[in-house]
Amino acid sequence: MYRFDSWTTPQQKHETAEDFPRTISGTAFNRFLDLCFSEATAFSFQKGLWQDSEISSLEDALAPYKLCDFTTLQWFGYDLRSTPPGSEWKMHIHLYEACSAAKEILKAHLQDIFMGYTQRNDAVPRLTLEDLCFLKGNEIIVGTVAHELILHAYPPSKAFTQELQTIGSWEHTGFSPPELLFG
């Protein structure tokens, strides 16, 4: 597993505290999406967790590519199976076809992998979708928890790993992909 380094303190003289947290944005984000779509068979978003998650433009644009919806207690970054009785909630996952048209929609609606959560003001978009993940079959190859600035990659091939390392700063951790519960 590779963990994207979004919080490391400045190491180089040209970096400042204003450069953190890091994200993958702009041209690098487009390259990252191209890489993910080169291997993925599907991608997912979790239904937005926040009460003010009202901007549905991304969800509306992706509607023709939706494969299914389901609720689950375990998905990338979340395991709710052991929550105390009465306090549990379920995640609502939207699964989409990983096709070129859907990729272009992501490029048109998103500016970075953390969906705007690295902004230092109140301008964080409150989309009805968050936490973009990519799957190859039933295995996760990339997972995010956008508001926590978490990004992990589980490269399915050596070529994927090599290209990934040219896009941002990554730390190899060796962890295995988490189990996903499909509803």
Long-range contacts (C-beta under 8 A, 24 or more apart in sequence): 1-152, 1-153, 1-154, 1-172, 1-173, 1-174, 1-175, 1-176, 1-177, 2-152, 2-153, 2-154, 2-155, 2-161, 2-164, 2-165, 2-170, 2-171, 2-172, 2-173, 3-151, 3-152, 3-170, 3-171, 3-173, 4-113, 4-151, 4-152, 4-153, 4-168, 4-169, 4-170, 5-168, 5-169, 5-170, 5-171, 6-114, 6-118, 6-149, 6-150, 6-151, 7-149, 8-169, 21-118, 21-149, 22-118, 22-168, 22-169, 23-112, 23-113, 23-114, 23-118, 23-149, 24-112, 24-113, 24-151, 24-167, 24-168, 25-111, 25-112, 25-113, 26-111, 26-112, 28-167, 28-168, 29-107, 29-110, 29-111, 29-112, 29-113, 30-107, 31-163, 31-167, 32-113, 32-167, 32-168, 33-103, 33-106, 33-107, 34-103, 35-160, 35-163, 35-164, 35-167, 36-98, 36-134, 36-141, 36-142, 37-98, 37-100, 37-103, 37-134, 38-160, 39-134, 39-136, 39-141, 39-156, 39-157, 39-160, 40-98, 40-134, 40-135, 40-136, 40-141, 40-142, 41-98, 41-135, 41-136, 41-137, 42-67, 42-95, 42-96, 42-97, 42-98, 42-134, 42-135, 43-95, 43-96, 43-98, 43-102, 43-132, 43-133, 43-134, 43-135, 44-75, 44-93, 44-94, 44-95, 44-96, 44-131, 44-132, 44-133, 44-135, 45-93, 45-94, 45-96, 45-129, 45-130, 45-131, 45-132, 45-133, 46-75, 46-91, 46-92, 46-93, 46-94, 46-129, 46-130, 46-131, 47-91, 47-92, 47-93, 47-94, 47-128, 47-129, 48-126, 48-127, 48-128, 48-129, 48-130, 49-130, 49-147, 50-126, 52-126, 53-126, 53-127, 53-128, 53-130, 54-126, 54-128, 55-125, 55-126, 55-127, 55-128, 56-127, 56-128, 57-109, 57-127, 58-105, 58-106, 58-109, 58-110, 58-127, 58-128, 58-129, 59-94, 59-127, 59-128, 59-129, 61-105, 61-108, 61-109, 62-94, 62-96, 62-102, 62-105, 62-129, 64-101, 65-96, 65-97, 65-99, 65-101, 65-102, 65-105, 66-94, 66-95, 66-96, 66-97, 67-95, 67-96, 67-97, 68-95, 69-93, 69-94, 69-95, 70-95, 70-182, 70-183, 71-183, 72-180, 72-181, 72-182, 72-183, 73-181, 74-178, 74-179, 74-180, 74-181, 75-131, 75-133, 75-180, 75-181, 76-131, 76-133, 76-140, 76-143, 76-144, 76-145, 76-152, 76-178, 76-180, 77-131, 77-143, 77-144, 77-145, 77-148, 77-150, 78-145, 79-178, 93-183, 94-129, 95-135, 98-134, 98-135, 106-132, 113-144, 113-146, 113-151, 114-144, 114-146, 114-147, 114-149, 114-151, 115-146, 117-146, 117-147, 117-149, 118-149, 135-180, 138-180, 138-182, 139-177, 140-177, 140-178, 140-180, 141-177, 143-178
